[in-house]
Amino acid sequence: MSLYVYKFGGTSVGSVERIKIVAEKVKKAQELGNQIVVVLSAMSGETNRLIGLAKEIQVQPTDREMDVLISTGEQVTVALLVMALHELHCDAVSYTGSQVKILTDSTHTKARIREIEDAKVRADLDSGKIVVIAGFQGVDEGGNITTLGRGGSDTTAVALAAALKADECHIYTDVDGVYTTDPRVEPKARRLKQITFEEMLEMASLGSKVLQIRSVEFAGKYNVALRVLSSFQEGCGTLITYEDSQMESALISGIAFNRDEAKLTITGVPDLPGVAFKILGPVADANIEVDMIIQNIADDATTDFTFTVHRNDYERAKAILEATCAQLGARKVTGDNSIVKVSIVGVGMRSHAGIASTMFKTLAAEGINIRMISTSEIKISVVVDEKYMELAVRALHTAFELDKVTEER
């Protein structure tokens, strides 16, 4: 008997009709002789509606009370799904995160899972029940309701799969798997049959919105076989697993992009020990995350220091950098919030030369100027002007023959 954890997102349970469809799918899976745990998000738009209600009452509600409020969205969907399963004559039971219990730290609105008490769930499964659990939420040691942050239901599902040693964790979304790039940008994009945890983690961190980053990290850490499938059409989806020999032939698995980038440069900084900390320390103190960093040393013993931040943090970071510029006696601060990051990802980079030169040659042929470059073992990222994003993605997709990828990959 196999054990599967199914997770359905907000669009999958966005209406009573769709909840009934999910119930039919879950019933069929159990009838094949499987044990099934279902993790649900709130109905699409419900979390935003609850946040809106809170803002109408208090401009800055406490994080604790926000967790109490927004966790109710998932409580609605799990109860409705169990009702739908009962109508299909299935034995099913629903639980909130605190009932399971999913123990987290006390960081409200972005808690991290510490432990899952799985005895109750196992007992229900062994008695033939379908167990339906609210995603996105848990409880701390003080009994306070906590939530895991946006997309946290993915993490709930993977954590449960790890605790229960499930055969696979299926993440049902509004897409039928992981694609070589966003099909809305490149219509020739192909669905991948398989991708590694490393590649998926890079894709997620670089802008792909298919899975929450923390869920992929969790799956990789505990070796949970993860499969992305569509809630609305049949198919085998994309399996996310460890690297195997069959993957060595593929140079590049996918192209990710992120529109939410902004670039800042401070020029003419005295080239002295500790200058990088003096520049980035105040930025970090403001809780602003820095991504790509480039430092150039000039002949006059000064340095130019460039880094990227999220576009929403651009104005704050620029103001901080201008204050730092005055303190350091640097020349000036410049910025650009109309840039994007385009990245190629693939474990094949480890064993094949010439990937970077192919990427740069392709972009040059299209007249696309590269502003910044960042590399790791399995990815190369470049910053380019925003107006060139779609052209860059399509050109690279063709250059690396991703439109020719077959279903075997």
Secondary structure, DSSP 4 states (H G I P E B T S, - for coil): --EEEEEE-TTTTSSHHHHHHHHHHHHHHHHTT-EEEEEE-PPTTHHHHHHHHHHHH-SS--HHHHHHHHTHHHHHHHHHHHHHHHHTT--EEEE-HHHHTEEE-S-TTS--EEEE--HHHHHHHHTTPEEEEESSEEE-TTS-EEE--TTHHHHHHHHHHHHHT-SEEEEEESSSS-BSS-TTT-TT--B-SEEEHHHHHHHHHTT--SS-HHHHHHHHHTT--EEEEESSS-S--EEEE---GGGTT-S--EEEEEEEEEEEEEEEEE--TTHHHHHHHHHHHTT--EEEEEEEE-TTSEEEEEEEEEGGGHHHHHHHHHHHHHHHT-SEEEEEEEEEEEEEE-GGGGT-S-HHHHHHHHHHHTTPPP-EEEEETTEEEEEEEGGGHHHHHHHHHHHTTGGG--TT-
